[in-house]
Amino acid sequence: KMVIAEARRTYTYLSLFGYRVDAVVVNRILPAEVDDPYFGKWKD
């Protein structure tokens, strides 16, 4: 629950300063099948 509250607070602050949010990344846990080089460092 605390993580959700932090995400809401961050969204609110970003909105107050004029930053528009289109998406929220919940986590960076990737399945082993993902082999795109873009995600290479995330998997290390």
N, C-alpha and C positions, 0 to 999 in steps of 0.2 A: 504494500500500500504506500509506503514511503517513497518508493521510486516513482510511482504514478504521480504523487503530489509534487515531487521535484520536477517532473516533466511538465506538469501543468504550470508550475511557477516559471519555469524557463520559457515556455510558450508565451506566457503573459508578458514577461519582460521583453522578449523579442518583439512582440506586437506593440508594446508601448514605445519602443524605439524605432518603429517603422519597418521592421524586418518581417517579411511575409513567410509563413511556413507552409510548404506544400506537403511535406511528409515527415514522418518521425521514424527513425531507425530504432527498433526495440532492442535488438541485440546483434552481436556479430558472430553468433555461432553458425558455422557453415557446415553443411553435410560434406562428407568425404568425396562425393561425386563432383563437387564444384572444382573445376580445374582451370578456370579462366585466370590468366596471368594477373589481371587486375586485383584479384583477391589473394594472391600469393603471400603477401606479407601478413595478411589478416590471419592466415592459417598457421603461421609459425608460432 
